[in-house]
Amino acid sequence: MDELRKFIDDISPMNDADWKFFASKLKEVKLEKNTVILQMGKIENHISFIAKGMVRFYIPREESDLTFGFLFEKEFVTGYDSFLSRQPSKYQIETLAESVLWRISKNDLDDVYERTANGNTIGRKMAENMFLIKSKREISLLNQTAEERYLNLFTDRPKLLQQIPLKYIASYIGVTPQALSRIRKRIN
């Protein structure tokens, strides 16, 4: 939980009383690899901090899933659109490795926003960060070639290429695994 406190304090430091209140709302969850943490059609009820592990966001398909996001240690994960709208999720989130999450429910988070000095500031800054990540991804899909998107992964997310199956990376950059193989041969 110390990593989470440092992460929060880097955004907007919490006093000890507010931290104690916030920490009392957190629940540690340990998950095996390939555990679905948000199922398509269900409403997201938590925001989780990834203390250990990694997750992917995807739309399940019969032939092959459509992967559109990855998150790693020291990042927050949630189906944020479902969390905010209280509507069923149109995608799934699953672990790609054994993972440890610190979770807070929507009701408890609303309580933290209401009762702490800077809970709203932290929430706003995290929401802004999630928006920037999503916006960058959308712009790259519209303005870059698959090869450029792949090469940007080396700069933006070097962990991604080392730990994630190539079929998920191919889906993430919008190509088939065969096309990714050709891209990799061209640049190596």
PyMOL commands that place a pseudoatom at each C-alpha (Angstrom):
pseudoatom trace, name=CA, resn=MET, resi=1, chain=A, elem=C, hetatm=0, pos=[0.000, 0.000, 0.000]
pseudoatom trace, name=CA, resn=ASP, resi=2, chain=A, elem=C, hetatm=0, pos=[3.041, 2.272, 0.372]
pseudoatom trace, name=CA, resn=GLU, resi=3, chain=A, elem=C, hetatm=0, pos=[3.365, 2.446, -3.432]
pseudoatom trace, name=CA, resn=LEU, resi=4, chain=A, elem=C, hetatm=0, pos=[-0.224, 3.645, -3.681]
pseudoatom trace, name=CA, resn=ARG, resi=5, chain=A, elem=C, hetatm=0, pos=[0.357, 6.334, -1.044]
pseudoatom trace, name=CA, resn=LYS, resi=6, chain=A, elem=C, hetatm=0, pos=[3.417, 7.569, -2.936]
pseudoatom trace, name=CA, resn=PHE, resi=7, chain=A, elem=C, hetatm=0, pos=[1.461, 7.544, -6.208]
pseudoatom trace, name=CA, resn=ILE, resi=8, chain=A, elem=C, hetatm=0, pos=[-1.382, 9.551, -4.642]
pseudoatom trace, name=CA, resn=ASP, resi=9, chain=A, elem=C, hetatm=0, pos=[0.996, 11.962, -2.931]
pseudoatom trace, name=CA, resn=ASP, resi=10, chain=A, elem=C, hetatm=0, pos=[2.744, 12.620, -6.255]
pseudoatom trace, name=CA, resn=ILE, resi=11, chain=A, elem=C, hetatm=0, pos=[-0.637, 13.709, -7.662]
pseudoatom trace, name=CA, resn=SER, resi=12, chain=A, elem=C, hetatm=0, pos=[-1.769, 15.754, -4.661]
pseudoatom trace, name=CA, resn=PRO, resi=13, chain=A, elem=C, hetatm=0, pos=[-0.452, 14.971, -1.160]
pseudoatom trace, name=CA, resn=MET, resi=14, chain=A, elem=C, hetatm=0, pos=[-3.024, 13.701, 1.347]
pseudoatom trace, name=CA, resn=ASN, resi=15, chain=A, elem=C, hetatm=0, pos=[-2.752, 14.502, 5.021]
pseudoatom trace, name=CA, resn=ASP, resi=16, chain=A, elem=C, hetatm=0, pos=[-2.453, 11.509, 7.346]
pseudoatom trace, name=CA, resn=ALA, resi=17, chain=A, elem=C, hetatm=0, pos=[-6.092, 11.593, 8.501]
pseudoatom trace, name=CA, resn=ASP, resi=18, chain=A, elem=C, hetatm=0, pos=[-7.400, 11.676, 4.902]
pseudoatom trace, name=CA, resn=TRP, resi=19, chain=A, elem=C, hetatm=0, pos=[-5.003, 8.906, 3.886]
pseudoatom trace, name=CA, resn=LYS, resi=20, chain=A, elem=C, hetatm=0, pos=[-6.133, 6.764, 6.806]
pseudoatom trace, name=CA, resn=PHE, resi=21, chain=A, elem=C, hetatm=0, pos=[-9.780, 7.279, 5.801]
pseudoatom trace, name=CA, resn=PHE, resi=22, chain=A, elem=C, hetatm=0, pos=[-9.023, 6.480, 2.133]
pseudoatom trace, name=CA, resn=ALA, resi=23, chain=A, elem=C, hetatm=0, pos=[-6.904, 3.422, 3.019]
pseudoatom trace, name=CA, resn=SER, resi=24, chain=A, elem=C, hetatm=0, pos=[-9.712, 2.069, 5.213]
pseudoatom trace, name=CA, resn=LYS, resi=25, chain=A, elem=C, hetatm=0, pos=[-11.872, 1.855, 2.077]
pseudoatom trace, name=CA, resn=LEU, resi=26, chain=A, elem=C, hetatm=0, pos=[-9.338, -0.183, 0.068]
pseudoatom trace, name=CA, resn=LYS, resi=27, chain=A, elem=C, hetatm=0, pos=[-9.494, -3.935, -0.367]
pseudoatom trace, name=CA, resn=GLU, resi=28, chain=A, elem=C, hetatm=0, pos=[-6.528, -6.019, -1.517]
pseudoatom trace, name=CA, resn=VAL, resi=29, chain=A, elem=C, hetatm=0, pos=[-7.433, -8.495, -4.271]
pseudoatom trace, name=CA, resn=LYS, resi=30, chain=A, elem=C, hetatm=0, pos=[-5.045, -11.199, -5.519]
pseudoatom trace, name=CA, resn=LEU, resi=31, chain=A, elem=C, hetatm=0, pos=[-5.811, -12.619, -8.965]
pseudoatom trace, name=CA, resn=GLU, resi=32, chain=A, elem=C, hetatm=0, pos=[-4.423, -15.399, -11.120]
pseudoatom trace, name=CA, resn=LYS, resi=33, chain=A, elem=C, hetatm=0, pos=[-3.281, -14.858, -14.708]
pseudoatom trace, name=CA, resn=ASN, resi=34, chain=A, elem=C, hetatm=0, pos=[-6.157, -14.636, -17.245]
pseudoatom trace, name=CA, resn=THR, resi=35, chain=A, elem=C, hetatm=0, pos=[-8.753, -13.671, -14.636]
pseudoatom trace, name=CA, resn=VAL, resi=36, chain=A, elem=C, hetatm=0, pos=[-11.553, -11.483, -16.009]
pseudoatom trace, name=CA, resn=ILE, resi=37, chain=A, elem=C, hetatm=0, pos=[-11.928, -8.515, -13.666]
pseudoatom trace, name=CA, resn=LEU, resi=38, chain=A, elem=C, hetatm=0, pos=[-14.665, -6.779, -15.658]
pseudoatom trace, name=CA, resn=GLN, resi=39, chain=A, elem=C, hetatm=0, pos=[-16.985, -8.885, -17.768]
pseudoatom trace, name=CA, resn=MET, resi=40, chain=A, elem=C, hetatm=0, pos=[-18.692, -7.471, -20.838]
pseudoatom trace, name=CA, resn=GLY, resi=41, chain=A, elem=C, hetatm=0, pos=[-22.321, -6.710, -20.005]
pseudoatom trace, name=CA, resn=LYS, resi=42, chain=A, elem=C, hetatm=0, pos=[-21.600, -6.034, -16.318]
pseudoatom trace, name=CA, resn=ILE, resi=43, chain=A, elem=C, hetatm=0, pos=[-21.416, -2.639, -14.622]
pseudoatom trace, name=CA, resn=GLU, resi=44, chain=A, elem=C, hetatm=0, pos=[-18.012, -1.555, -13.323]
pseudoatom trace, name=CA, resn=ASN, resi=45, chain=A, elem=C, hetatm=0, pos=[-18.172, -0.961, -9.572]
pseudoatom trace, name=CA, resn=HIS, resi=46, chain=A, elem=C, hetatm=0, pos=[-14.486, -0.455, -8.708]
pseudoatom trace, name=CA, resn=ILE, resi=47, chain=A, elem=C, hetatm=0, pos=[-11.371, 1.500, -9.447]
pseudoatom trace, name=CA, resn=SER, resi=48, chain=A, elem=C, hetatm=0, pos=[-8.229, -0.524, -8.768]
pseudoatom trace, name=CA, resn=PHE, resi=49, chain=A, elem=C, hetatm=0, pos=[-4.564, 0.324, -8.351]
pseudoatom trace, name=CA, resn=ILE, resi=50, chain=A, elem=C, hetatm=0, pos=[-2.279, -2.315, -9.854]
pseudoatom trace, name=CA, resn=ALA, resi=51, chain=A, elem=C, hetatm=0, pos=[0.307, -3.083, -7.177]
pseudoatom trace, name=CA, resn=LYS, resi=52, chain=A, elem=C, hetatm=0, pos=[1.590, -6.077, -9.152]
pseudoatom trace, name=CA, resn=GLY, resi=53, chain=A, elem=C, hetatm=0, pos=[0.777, -7.468, -12.590]
pseudoatom trace, name=CA, resn=MET, resi=54, chain=A, elem=C, hetatm=0, pos=[-0.745, -6.186, -15.806]
pseudoatom trace, name=CA, resn=VAL, resi=55, chain=A, elem=C, hetatm=0, pos=[-4.121, -6.154, -17.527]
pseudoatom trace, name=CA, resn=ARG, resi=56, chain=A, elem=C, hetatm=0, pos=[-5.573, -5.806, -20.977]
pseudoatom trace, name=CA, resn=PHE, resi=57, chain=A, elem=C, hetatm=0, pos=[-8.790, -4.248, -22.255]
pseudoatom trace, name=CA, resn=TYR, resi=58, chain=A, elem=C, hetatm=0, pos=[-10.496, -6.143, -25.064]
pseudoatom trace, name=CA, resn=ILE, resi=59, chain=A, elem=C, hetatm=0, pos=[-13.690, -6.914, -26.906]
pseudoatom trace, name=CA, resn=PRO, resi=60, chain=A, elem=C, hetatm=0, pos=[-14.210, -10.678, -27.059]
pseudoatom trace, name=CA, resn=ARG, resi=61, chain=A, elem=C, hetatm=0, pos=[-14.743, -11.968, -30.595]
pseudoatom trace, name=CA, resn=GLU, resi=62, chain=A, elem=C, hetatm=0, pos=[-15.289, -15.482, -31.900]
pseudoatom trace, name=CA, resn=GLU, resi=63, chain=A, elem=C, hetatm=0, pos=[-12.230, -15.543, -34.159]
pseudoatom trace, name=CA, resn=SER, resi=64, chain=A, elem=C, hetatm=0, pos=[-9.888, -13.257, -32.234]
pseudoatom trace, name=CA, resn=ASP, resi=65, chain=A, elem=C, hetatm=0, pos=[-10.315, -10.700, -29.484]
pseudoatom trace, name=CA, resn=LEU, resi=66, chain=A, elem=C, hetatm=0, pos=[-9.920, -6.997, -30.244]
pseudoatom trace, name=CA, resn=THR, resi=67, chain=A, elem=C, hetatm=0, pos=[-7.353, -5.706, -27.747]
pseudoatom trace, name=CA, resn=PHE, resi=68, chain=A, elem=C, hetatm=0, pos=[-7.360, -1.957, -27.264]
pseudoatom trace, name=CA, resn=GLY, resi=69, chain=A, elem=C, hetatm=0, pos=[-5.445, -1.243, -24.080]
pseudoatom trace, name=CA, resn=PHE, resi=70, chain=A, elem=C, hetatm=0, pos=[-2.893, -2.400, -21.535]
pseudoatom trace, name=CA, resn=LEU, resi=71, chain=A, elem=C, hetatm=0, pos=[-2.093, -1.196, -18.026]
pseudoatom trace, name=CA, resn=PHE, resi=72, chain=A, elem=C, hetatm=0, pos=[0.799, -2.103, -15.751]
pseudoatom trace, name=CA, resn=GLU, resi=73, chain=A, elem=C, hetatm=0, pos=[2.009, -1.807, -12.173]
pseudoatom trace, name=CA, resn=LYS, resi=74, chain=A, elem=C, hetatm=0, pos=[1.519, 1.573, -10.510]
pseudoatom trace, name=CA, resn=GLU, resi=75, chain=A, elem=C, hetatm=0, pos=[-1.434, 2.449, -12.735]
pseudoatom trace, name=CA, resn=PHE, resi=76, chain=A, elem=C, hetatm=0, pos=[-5.151, 2.594, -12.060]
pseudoatom trace, name=CA, resn=VAL, resi=77, chain=A, elem=C, hetatm=0, pos=[-7.507, 0.278, -13.916]
pseudoatom trace, name=CA, resn=THR, resi=78, chain=A, elem=C, hetatm=0, pos=[-11.259, 0.526, -14.333]
pseudoatom trace, name=CA, resn=GLY, resi=79, chain=A, elem=C, hetatm=0, pos=[-13.946, 0.343, -16.978]
pseudoatom trace, name=CA, resn=TYR, resi=80, chain=A, elem=C, hetatm=0, pos=[-14.293, 4.083, -16.438]
pseudoatom trace, name=CA, resn=ASP, resi=81, chain=A, elem=C, hetatm=0, pos=[-17.132, 4.685, -18.884]
pseudoatom trace, name=CA, resn=SER, resi=82, chain=A, elem=C, hetatm=0, pos=[-19.240, 1.997, -17.193]
pseudoatom trace, name=CA, resn=PHE, resi=83, chain=A, elem=C, hetatm=0, pos=[-18.098, 3.194, -13.746]
pseudoatom trace, name=CA, resn=LEU, resi=84, chain=A, elem=C, hetatm=0, pos=[-19.333, 6.730, -14.453]
pseudoatom trace, name=CA, resn=SER, resi=85, chain=A, elem=C, hetatm=0, pos=[-22.461, 5.994, -16.495]
pseudoatom trace, name=CA, resn=ARG, resi=86, chain=A, elem=C, hetatm=0, pos=[-23.597, 2.953, -14.469]
pseudoatom trace, name=CA, resn=GLN, resi=87, chain=A, elem=C, hetatm=0, pos=[-24.230, 1.237, -17.825]
pseudoatom trace, name=CA, resn=PRO, resi=88, chain=A, elem=C, hetatm=0, pos=[-23.050, -2.288, -18.735]
pseudoatom trace, name=CA, resn=SER, resi=89, chain=A, elem=C, hetatm=0, pos=[-19.521, -2.493, -20.118]
pseudoatom trace, name=CA, resn=LYS, resi=90, chain=A, elem=C, hetatm=0, pos=[-19.069, -3.126, -23.841]
pseudoatom trace, name=CA, resn=TYR, resi=91, chain=A, elem=C, hetatm=0, pos=[-15.662, -4.743, -23.255]
pseudoatom trace, name=CA, resn=GLN, resi=92, chain=A, elem=C, hetatm=0, pos=[-13.731, -6.895, -20.794]
pseudoatom trace, name=CA, resn=ILE, resi=93, chain=A, elem=C, hetatm=0, pos=[-10.663, -6.413, -18.655]
pseudoatom trace, name=CA, resn=GLU, resi=94, chain=A, elem=C, hetatm=0, pos=[-8.459, -9.370, -17.721]
pseudoatom trace, name=CA, resn=THR, resi=95, chain=A, elem=C, hetatm=0, pos=[-5.162, -9.982, -15.992]
pseudoatom trace, name=CA, resn=LEU, resi=96, chain=A, elem=C, hetatm=0, pos=[-2.200, -11.017, -18.156]
pseudoatom trace, name=CA, resn=ALA, resi=97, chain=A, elem=C, hetatm=0, pos=[-0.132, -12.118, -15.159]
pseudoatom trace, name=CA, resn=GLU, resi=98, chain=A, elem=C, hetatm=0, pos=[-0.667, -12.890, -11.500]
pseudoatom trace, name=CA, resn=SER, resi=99, chain=A, elem=C, hetatm=0, pos=[-1.857, -9.578, -10.140]
pseudoatom trace, name=CA, resn=VAL, resi=100, chain=A, elem=C, hetatm=0, pos=[-2.429, -7.753, -6.883]
pseudoatom trace, name=CA, resn=LEU, resi=101, chain=A, elem=C, hetatm=0, pos=[-4.934, -4.905, -6.937]
pseudoatom trace, name=CA, resn=TRP, resi=102, chain=A, elem=C, hetatm=0, pos=[-6.009, -2.393, -4.314]
pseudoatom trace, name=CA, resn=ARG, resi=103, chain=A, elem=C, hetatm=0, pos=[-9.708, -1.771, -5.016]
pseudoatom trace, name=CA, resn=ILE, resi=104, chain=A, elem=C, hetatm=0, pos=[-12.189, 0.847, -3.939]
pseudoatom trace, name=CA, resn=SER, resi=105, chain=A, elem=C, hetatm=0, pos=[-15.902, 0.721, -4.720]
pseudoatom trace, name=CA, resn=LYS, resi=106, chain=A, elem=C, hetatm=0, pos=[-17.794, 3.555, -6.365]
pseudoatom trace, name=CA, resn=ASN, resi=107, chain=A, elem=C, hetatm=0, pos=[-19.756, 4.270, -3.183]
pseudoatom trace, name=CA, resn=ASP, resi=108, chain=A, elem=C, hetatm=0, pos=[-16.590, 4.355, -1.087]
pseudoatom trace, name=CA, resn=LEU, resi=109, chain=A, elem=C, hetatm=0, pos=[-14.814, 6.561, -3.619]
pseudoatom trace, name=CA, resn=ASP, resi=110, chain=A, elem=C, hetatm=0, pos=[-17.747, 8.988, -3.590]
pseudoatom trace, name=CA, resn=ASP, resi=111, chain=A, elem=C, hetatm=0, pos=[-17.395, 9.034, 0.212]
pseudoatom trace, name=CA, resn=VAL, resi=112, chain=A, elem=C, hetatm=0, pos=[-13.666, 9.820, -0.117]
pseudoatom trace, name=CA, resn=TYR, resi=113, chain=A, elem=C, hetatm=0, pos=[-14.465, 12.642, -2.555]
pseudoatom trace, name=CA, resn=GLU, resi=114, chain=A, elem=C, hetatm=0, pos=[-16.972, 14.072, -0.086]
pseudoatom trace, name=CA, resn=ARG, resi=115, chain=A, elem=C, hetatm=0, pos=[-14.997, 13.723, 3.142]
pseudoatom trace, name=CA, resn=THR, resi=116, chain=A, elem=C, hetatm=0, pos=[-11.359, 14.435, 2.236]
pseudoatom trace, name=CA, resn=ALA, resi=117, chain=A, elem=C, hetatm=0, pos=[-9.646, 17.722, 1.511]
pseudoatom trace, name=CA, resn=ASN, resi=118, chain=A, elem=C, hetatm=0, pos=[-8.198, 16.795, -1.878]
pseudoatom trace, name=CA, resn=GLY, resi=119, chain=A, elem=C, hetatm=0, pos=[-9.983, 13.595, -2.963]
pseudoatom trace, name=CA, resn=ASN, resi=120, chain=A, elem=C, hetatm=0, pos=[-11.765, 15.470, -5.753]
pseudoatom trace, name=CA, resn=THR, resi=121, chain=A, elem=C, hetatm=0, pos=[-8.489, 16.927, -7.026]
pseudoatom trace, name=CA, resn=ILE, resi=122, chain=A, elem=C, hetatm=0, pos=[-6.877, 13.483, -7.141]
pseudoatom trace, name=CA, resn=GLY, resi=123, chain=A, elem=C, hetatm=0, pos=[-9.928, 12.034, -8.921]
pseudoatom trace, name=CA, resn=ARG, resi=124, chain=A, elem=C, hetatm=0, pos=[-9.954, 14.846, -11.481]
pseudoatom trace, name=CA, resn=LYS, resi=125, chain=A, elem=C, hetatm=0, pos=[-6.245, 14.517, -12.226]
pseudoatom trace, name=CA, resn=MET, resi=126, chain=A, elem=C, hetatm=0, pos=[-6.554, 10.747, -12.660]
pseudoatom trace, name=CA, resn=ALA, resi=127, chain=A, elem=C, hetatm=0, pos=[-9.560, 11.193, -14.977]
pseudoatom trace, name=CA, resn=GLU, resi=128, chain=A, elem=C, hetatm=0, pos=[-7.601, 13.751, -17.004]
pseudoatom trace, name=CA, resn=ASN, resi=129, chain=A, elem=C, hetatm=0, pos=[-4.702, 11.311, -17.327]
pseudoatom trace, name=CA, resn=MET, resi=130, chain=A, elem=C, hetatm=0, pos=[-7.038, 8.517, -18.512]
pseudoatom trace, name=CA, resn=PHE, resi=131, chain=A, elem=C, hetatm=0, pos=[-8.490, 10.904, -21.093]
pseudoatom trace, name=CA, resn=LEU, resi=132, chain=A, elem=C, hetatm=0, pos=[-5.021, 11.832, -22.398]
pseudoatom trace, name=CA, resn=ILE, resi=133, chain=A, elem=C, hetatm=0, pos=[-4.034, 8.165, -22.799]
pseudoatom trace, name=CA, resn=LYS, resi=134, chain=A, elem=C, hetatm=0, pos=[-7.270, 7.413, -24.666]
pseudoatom trace, name=CA, resn=SER, resi=135, chain=A, elem=C, hetatm=0, pos=[-6.960, 10.500, -26.869]
pseudoatom trace, name=CA, resn=LYS, resi=136, chain=A, elem=C, hetatm=0, pos=[-3.352, 9.673, -27.801]
pseudoatom trace, name=CA, resn=ARG, resi=137, chain=A, elem=C, hetatm=0, pos=[-4.377, 6.138, -28.791]
pseudoatom trace, name=CA, resn=GLU, resi=138, chain=A, elem=C, hetatm=0, pos=[-7.261, 7.353, -30.955]
pseudoatom trace, name=CA, resn=ILE, resi=139, chain=A, elem=C, hetatm=0, pos=[-5.097, 9.920, -32.730]
pseudoatom trace, name=CA, resn=SER, resi=140, chain=A, elem=C, hetatm=0, pos=[-2.396, 7.322, -33.409]
pseudoatom trace, name=CA, resn=LEU, resi=141, chain=A, elem=C, hetatm=0, pos=[-4.977, 4.996, -34.976]
pseudoatom trace, name=CA, resn=LEU, resi=142, chain=A, elem=C, hetatm=0, pos=[-6.138, 7.794, -37.264]
pseudoatom trace, name=CA, resn=ASN, resi=143, chain=A, elem=C, hetatm=0, pos=[-2.780, 9.341, -38.170]
pseudoatom trace, name=CA, resn=GLN, resi=144, chain=A, elem=C, hetatm=0, pos=[-0.110, 6.649, -38.068]
pseudoatom trace, name=CA, resn=THR, resi=145, chain=A, elem=C, hetatm=0, pos=[0.683, 3.511, -39.979]
pseudoatom trace, name=CA, resn=ALA, resi=146, chain=A, elem=C, hetatm=0, pos=[0.710, 0.176, -38.172]
pseudoatom trace, name=CA, resn=GLU, resi=147, chain=A, elem=C, hetatm=0, pos=[4.510, 0.205, -38.362]
pseudoatom trace, name=CA, resn=GLU, resi=148, chain=A, elem=C, hetatm=0, pos=[4.661, 3.664, -36.763]
pseudoatom trace, name=CA, resn=ARG, resi=149, chain=A, elem=C, hetatm=0, pos=[2.289, 2.543, -33.987]
pseudoatom trace, name=CA, resn=TYR, resi=150, chain=A, elem=C, hetatm=0, pos=[4.458, -0.526, -33.367]
pseudoatom trace, name=CA, resn=LEU, resi=151, chain=A, elem=C, hetatm=0, pos=[7.660, 1.542, -33.235]
pseudoatom trace, name=CA, resn=ASN, resi=152, chain=A, elem=C, hetatm=0, pos=[6.016, 4.004, -30.836]
pseudoatom trace, name=CA, resn=LEU, resi=153, chain=A, elem=C, hetatm=0, pos=[5.394, 1.143, -28.437]
pseudoatom trace, name=CA, resn=PHE, resi=154, chain=A, elem=C, hetatm=0, pos=[9.166, 0.871, -27.991]
pseudoatom trace, name=CA, resn=THR, resi=155, chain=A, elem=C, hetatm=0, pos=[9.268, 4.486, -26.829]
pseudoatom trace, name=CA, resn=ASP, resi=156, chain=A, elem=C, hetatm=0, pos=[5.988, 4.746, -24.984]
pseudoatom trace, name=CA, resn=ARG, resi=157, chain=A, elem=C, hetatm=0, pos=[5.610, 1.319, -23.427]
pseudoatom trace, name=CA, resn=PRO, resi=158, chain=A, elem=C, hetatm=0, pos=[8.805, -0.775, -23.622]
pseudoatom trace, name=CA, resn=LYS, resi=159, chain=A, elem=C, hetatm=0, pos=[7.374, -3.217, -21.035]
pseudoatom trace, name=CA, resn=LEU, resi=160, chain=A, elem=C, hetatm=0, pos=[4.566, -3.974, -23.430]
pseudoatom trace, name=CA, resn=LEU, resi=161, chain=A, elem=C, hetatm=0, pos=[6.724, -5.705, -26.003]
pseudoatom trace, name=CA, resn=GLN, resi=162, chain=A, elem=C, hetatm=0, pos=[8.588, -7.786, -23.425]
pseudoatom trace, name=CA, resn=GLN, resi=163, chain=A, elem=C, hetatm=0, pos=[5.625, -9.176, -21.507]
pseudoatom trace, name=CA, resn=ILE, resi=164, chain=A, elem=C, hetatm=0, pos=[2.603, -9.369, -23.787]
pseudoatom trace, name=CA, resn=PRO, resi=165, chain=A, elem=C, hetatm=0, pos=[1.800, -12.056, -26.363]
pseudoatom trace, name=CA, resn=LEU, resi=166, chain=A, elem=C, hetatm=0, pos=[2.316, -10.837, -29.929]
pseudoatom trace, name=CA, resn=LYS, resi=167, chain=A, elem=C, hetatm=0, pos=[-1.290, -11.636, -30.903]
pseudoatom trace, name=CA, resn=TYR, resi=168, chain=A, elem=C, hetatm=0, pos=[-2.452, -9.009, -28.386]
pseudoatom trace, name=CA, resn=ILE, resi=169, chain=A, elem=C, hetatm=0, pos=[0.099, -6.468, -29.623]
pseudoatom trace, name=CA, resn=ALA, resi=170, chain=A, elem=C, hetatm=0, pos=[-1.010, -7.090, -33.216]
pseudoatom trace, name=CA, resn=SER, resi=171, chain=A, elem=C, hetatm=0, pos=[-4.624, -6.488, -32.250]
pseudoatom trace, name=CA, resn=TYR, resi=172, chain=A, elem=C, hetatm=0, pos=[-3.641, -3.378, -30.272]
pseudoatom trace, name=CA, resn=ILE, resi=173, chain=A, elem=C, hetatm=0, pos=[-1.922, -1.750, -33.261]
pseudoatom trace, name=CA, resn=GLY, resi=174, chain=A, elem=C, hetatm=0, pos=[-4.720, -2.856, -35.585]
pseudoatom trace, name=CA, resn=VAL, resi=175, chain=A, elem=C, hetatm=0, pos=[-3.101, -5.583, -37.686]
pseudoatom trace, name=CA, resn=THR, resi=176, chain=A, elem=C, hetatm=0, pos=[-3.159, -9.356, -37.976]
pseudoatom trace, name=CA, resn=PRO, resi=177, chain=A, elem=C, hetatm=0, pos=[-0.404, -11.393, -36.292]
pseudoatom trace, name=CA, resn=GLN, resi=178, chain=A, elem=C, hetatm=0, pos=[0.953, -12.180, -39.780]
pseudoatom trace, name=CA, resn=ALA, resi=179, chain=A, elem=C, hetatm=0, pos=[1.177, -8.473, -40.645]
pseudoatom trace, name=CA, resn=LEU, resi=180, chain=A, elem=C, hetatm=0, pos=[2.945, -7.816, -37.335]
pseudoatom trace, name=CA, resn=SER, resi=181, chain=A, elem=C, hetatm=0, pos=[5.447, -10.540, -38.194]
pseudoatom trace, name=CA, resn=ARG, resi=182, chain=A, elem=C, hetatm=0, pos=[6.192, -8.776, -41.500]
pseudoatom trace, name=CA, resn=ILE, resi=183, chain=A, elem=C, hetatm=0, pos=[6.584, -5.419, -39.728]
pseudoatom trace, name=CA, resn=ARG, resi=184, chain=A, elem=C, hetatm=0, pos=[8.994, -6.956, -37.219]
pseudoatom trace, name=CA, resn=LYS, resi=185, chain=A, elem=C, hetatm=0, pos=[11.084, -8.501, -40.030]
pseudoatom trace, name=CA, resn=ARG, resi=186, chain=A, elem=C, hetatm=0, pos=[11.278, -5.151, -41.858]
pseudoatom trace, name=CA, resn=ILE, resi=187, chain=A, elem=C, hetatm=0, pos=[12.531, -3.187, -38.845]
pseudoatom trace, name=CA, resn=ASN, resi=188, chain=A, elem=C, hetatm=0, pos=[14.971, -5.762, -37.444]
for i in range(1, 188): cmd.bond("trace and resi %d" % i, "trace and resi %d" % (i + 1))
show_as sticks, trace
zoom trace
